[in-house]
Amino acid sequence: MREGLLHEQLSPEEQTADPLLQAARDYNLLRARDPRHATELIAWTRGILETAGLAQDEPSDRLIETVCLLSDIGWRAHPDYRGEQSMNVIAHAYFTGIDHVGRAFLALTTFYRYAGLKAGSPAEAGLKTLLPPPLLARALLIAGIFRVAYLLSAGMAGILPRIAATCVDNRLQLRFPEDLAALASDRVEGRLKQLAKLLSRGVEIGRL
């Protein structure tokens, strides 16, 4: 059956929906630990990017929202394979409304979120050839944000909105309420420093 005929059977609201974002929302609902967490992660990620004063042309807000929705789809897999499996799922998923460059961005950002910012694999090397250097740098940056966010929240809703993460002058600040201060571990500080390095900033951890 032709896709156009199926499209005609949809409601007006469904016909105007973004097919990429809708598919990402479906993956988030089916595979994430807590689907509500993605909404909080979108806001937390945008907060860091906006206060860092970075150019907003690439990636688009649409791609940022999509990759946040896809960022926890591999949590059920063994830790040694989460990155590669998630990358392969995104690289081969039936997504529409996206080009090869955008798909490579989504796949690589999710790979680095799980495998680490210095991880490598043959599949990763192939996808990297599709991305211009500025977009690859942004994939690493957003993956770095995810690696801090998931260490703090464990993929559960209700934590990230209570932790302020912003760029102020030459520092990346992470500020905790009193009852969450114990989350400021050495491991969190290490990942925060890795992220701050990508932003050419120092680190400051404090209380709200």
N, C-alpha and C positions, 0 to 999 in steps of 0.2 A: 504494500500500500504506500502511495506517495506521501511524503511528509506534509505537503501542502494541504492535502485532503484532511489529514489528522489535525492540522493547525486550524482549519475552518471549524472544527467541532469544539474547539476550546472556547471558554468564556472570554469576553473582552479583557478582563483583568489578566487572565492567563496568557492571552496573546501578546500583551504588552510587557510581560515579565522578562527580565534579563535571563536568557537561558543558562549562561555561565554561573551567575550567582545562584540561580535556583538549583542547579546541579550541585554546587558546593554546599548549599544549605542542606540538601538531601544527604550528602556524604557526612556532614557534620552531625545531623540527627541520627544517622544509622551507626556511626563509628566512633564518635567522640565520647569521652568519659562523661562529660557534662556539657550538652550542647549549648547551655546558657553561657558558658565560659567564653565562647568565641566572640560574642557581642562585647564583653568586657575587654577582651584582648584587642579587638579592633580599636576601641577608644584609647587604650593604654599605648598601643603602638603608634597611633596617630599623634598622641600627645608628645611622645619623644621626638618623632620626626618633625613635627611642626615647631617645637621649641628649639630644635637644632638648627633651624633656618635653612633647611635643605631645599633644593629646587623641587617643585611639585609636579613636574612634567612626566617623569618616569620613576617608578611605575605609577600608573594611574590609581586613583582612589579605589576604582573597581577591582584592580588586581590586588591591592593591599587587602581589601575586604575579603576577596576570594581566598587568598593564601592564609588568612587568619581562620577562615572557616574550615580549611583543609589541614590545619597544623597539628591536629591530634588524631588523625585517622589511623596511625600506625601503632598506637599505644599497646594494643593487645599482642603484638609480635615480640619475639625475643629481642632484648636490647641490642644484641649484635647485628640484627638484621632490619631493625625498624627503618633506618634511613634508606637503605637500598630498596626495601619493599615499598615504602611510601612513594619514593621517587618513581618506581616502575608503575605503580597504580596510576599516578597522576599523568605520567608520560603517555600511557596507553588508554586512559579512560575516555569514554565517549562524551567529550565536552564539545559544545558548539559555542559560537560567538567568541572565539579566541584563535589567534594565529600561533605559529610554531614558536616564535620568540616568547610570547606570553606563557605558553604551556611550559617551555623550558624554565622560565623564571619561577613558576609555581612549583615545579618538580624539584629544582635545585634548592630553593629556599627551604622546602620541607625536608629535603635530604640533609642540609647543613643543620637544621634545627635538631635533628635526631643524632646525626653522626659526628657533629662537631665542625667548627669552622675551618679546620685544617684537614678534614677527612678527604679521601680520594677514592675513586673507583673507576673502572673502565667506562661504565655508563655515564658517570658524572663528567668525565673528560669529553665524551661526545656531545652532551648537552651544552657544556660550556662554550663550545664553538658557535652556538647559535646566539649567544648573548654578547652585545657590545660591552666593553669593559665597564662603563658607568652603571649599566643595569646589573651586571654580575656583582659589582661592589654593593649595590643596593640589596641584592638578594642575600649577601653575607651579612649586611647590617641588620636587616629584618630578622634573619635567622638568629643573630646575636640577641636581639630583643626577645625573641621567643624563648631562647635558652635561659634568660633571666626570669622571664614571666612564669614559665612552667616550673622552674625550680622553686619559686615562691609560692605558687598556687596549686601545684600538683594537678593542674587541669580542672580544678573545681571552682565553681562560681562563688563570688562573695569576697574574694581576697584582693584581687587587683584594684578594684575601685577604692580600697582603703589604703593603698600604698601609692604615694606620689612619686612619679618618675618623670623628671623634666631636665632639660639642659638650661643651665643658668650661667651666663658668661662663659668661662672656660672649663666648667665642671658639669658632669652628669650627676645629678642629685637623686638619691633614693631615700625617701623619708617614710618612717614607719609610725603608726600609732603605738601607744604604750603596750597594748596587749598583744601586738604582733612583733615586738622588738626582737624576740628570740629567733625570728626568721633571718636576721642579719648575720648569717654564718660566714665562716671563711670561704666556703664554697660559693656562696652568693657573691661575696666581694670579688672573688677571682673571676667569675663570669661577667660581673659588672665592669671590671677593669678591662677585660677583653672587648666588651662592647664599647666602652669609652675610648679605647684606642682607635677603633674604627671611626669614631667621631672626632678624633684629635682633641680629646678632652681628658681632664683628670676626673677623679671620683670623689664624691662626698656622700657619706651615709649618716643620717641623723634621725631625729624624731619630729613628728608633726606637732 
